[in-house]
Amino acid sequence: MKTLNVIIEKGTEGYGVYLEDVVGITGFGNTMEEAKRSIISGIREYVDYCKEEKINYEEELDNTDQLNFTYKFDLQSLFEHFSYLNVTDLAEKIGINASLLRKYKKGLAFAGEKQKQKIENALHEFGQELMNVQL
């Protein structure tokens, strides 16, 4: 099963998406869910085009139901999509200034690679903790 990296970016009109691994496949949506559906449509259109023009392509793209997607967010899109994340508590867990994390959230400042990695690691730890919860 092939995994594709989907880059998600928040724009003024909605969400733009594109594949990191396949050039030229893009999508757009007013919501995150619309954008995700749009990229799948883009893959299907790409495959149809390649077949019509007899252009080689990765045959794994033929069946979008068999693809896995990894979503890469810019920080502003991440916080908008996962609006239930408490910025103050997350900043404390990460060990960065809450005011700075709010600036990342609003797109007023941009995190460097080291800061993004700290945030990603904390989110993954949080997700793992949730995976271990039973009710």
C-alpha positions as CSV (number, residue, x, y, z in Angstrom):
1,M,0.0,0.0,0.0
2,K,1.5,3.3,-1.1
3,T,1.7,6.3,1.2
4,L,1.5,9.8,-0.2
5,N,2.5,13.0,1.6
6,V,-0.2,15.6,1.3
7,I,0.8,19.2,2.1
8,I,-2.1,21.3,3.5
9,E,-1.8,25.1,3.6
10,K,-4.4,27.6,4.8
11,G,-5.0,30.4,2.4
12,T,-7.3,33.4,2.5
13,E,-10.0,31.6,0.6
14,G,-9.7,28.1,2.0
15,Y,-7.2,25.2,2.0
16,G,-4.8,24.4,-0.7
17,V,-3.4,20.9,-0.9
18,Y,-0.7,19.2,-3.1
19,L,1.2,16.0,-3.2
20,E,4.8,16.2,-2.1
21,D,5.8,13.1,-4.0
22,V,3.9,13.6,-7.3
23,V,4.4,16.9,-9.2
24,G,1.3,18.6,-10.5
25,I,-1.5,17.0,-8.4
26,T,-3.2,19.7,-6.4
27,G,-6.5,20.4,-4.9
28,F,-8.5,23.1,-3.0
29,G,-11.4,23.3,-0.6
30,N,-13.3,25.8,1.5
31,T,-12.9,23.3,4.4
32,M,-10.2,20.8,5.2
33,E,-12.5,17.9,4.3
34,E,-13.3,19.4,0.9
35,A,-9.5,19.8,0.2
36,K,-8.8,16.2,1.1
37,R,-11.6,15.0,-1.3
38,S,-10.2,17.4,-3.9
39,I,-6.7,15.8,-3.8
40,I,-8.2,12.4,-4.4
41,S,-10.1,13.8,-7.4
42,G,-6.9,15.3,-8.6
43,I,-5.2,11.9,-8.4
44,R,-8.0,10.2,-10.4
45,E,-7.8,13.0,-13.0
46,Y,-4.0,12.6,-13.3
47,V,-4.3,8.8,-13.8
48,D,-7.0,9.3,-16.4
49,Y,-4.9,11.8,-18.2
50,C,-1.8,9.5,-18.1
51,K,-3.9,6.6,-19.5
52,E,-5.3,8.8,-22.3
53,E,-1.9,10.2,-23.3
54,K,-0.1,6.9,-22.8
55,I,2.2,8.4,-20.2
56,N,3.9,6.2,-17.6
57,Y,2.7,6.7,-14.0
58,E,2.8,4.7,-10.8
59,E,0.1,2.1,-11.1
60,E,-0.4,2.2,-7.4
61,L,-2.3,5.4,-8.0
62,D,-5.0,3.6,-9.9
63,N,-6.9,2.6,-6.8
64,T,-7.3,5.6,-4.5
65,D,-9.0,3.4,-1.9
66,Q,-5.8,1.6,-1.4
67,L,-3.6,4.7,-0.8
68,N,-2.6,5.9,2.6
69,F,-2.2,9.6,3.1
70,T,0.1,11.5,5.5
71,Y,-1.0,15.1,6.0
72,K,1.6,17.7,6.6
73,F,0.2,21.0,7.9
74,D,1.5,24.5,8.2
75,L,1.1,25.5,11.9
76,Q,-1.8,27.9,11.2
77,S,-3.8,25.2,9.4
78,L,-3.0,22.6,12.1
79,F,-4.4,24.8,14.8
80,E,-7.4,25.8,12.8
81,H,-8.3,22.2,11.9
82,F,-7.6,20.9,15.5
83,S,-9.3,23.9,17.2
84,Y,-9.7,21.9,20.4
85,L,-6.0,22.0,21.1
86,N,-5.3,24.3,24.0
87,V,-2.4,26.5,23.0
88,T,-1.4,27.4,26.5
89,D,-1.3,23.8,27.7
90,L,0.5,22.6,24.6
91,A,3.1,25.3,24.9
92,E,3.8,24.3,28.5
93,K,4.1,20.6,27.5
94,I,6.5,21.6,24.6
95,G,8.5,24.0,26.8
96,I,8.0,27.1,24.6
97,N,6.4,30.4,25.2
98,A,2.6,30.3,24.9
99,S,2.6,33.8,23.3
100,L,5.0,32.6,20.6
101,L,2.8,29.5,19.9
102,R,-0.2,31.8,19.6
103,K,1.7,33.8,17.0
104,Y,2.4,30.6,15.1
105,K,-1.3,29.7,15.3
106,K,-2.3,33.1,13.8
107,G,0.4,33.1,11.2
108,L,2.1,36.1,12.7
109,A,5.3,34.2,13.2
110,F,6.8,31.2,11.6
111,A,8.5,28.3,13.4
112,G,11.9,27.1,12.4
113,E,12.5,23.4,11.8
114,K,13.7,22.8,15.3
115,Q,10.5,24.4,16.8
116,K,8.3,22.5,14.3
117,Q,9.9,19.2,15.3
118,K,9.3,20.0,19.0
119,I,5.6,20.7,18.3
120,E,5.2,17.6,16.2
121,N,6.9,15.4,18.8
122,A,4.6,16.7,21.5
123,L,1.5,16.1,19.3
124,H,2.7,12.5,18.6
125,E,3.2,11.9,22.3
126,F,-0.2,13.3,23.0
127,G,-1.7,11.0,20.4
128,Q,0.1,8.0,21.8
129,E,-1.3,8.8,25.3
130,L,-4.8,8.9,23.8
131,M,-4.2,5.6,22.1
132,N,-3.5,4.0,25.5
133,V,-6.7,5.3,27.1
134,Q,-9.6,3.0,27.8
135,L,-13.1,3.9,28.9
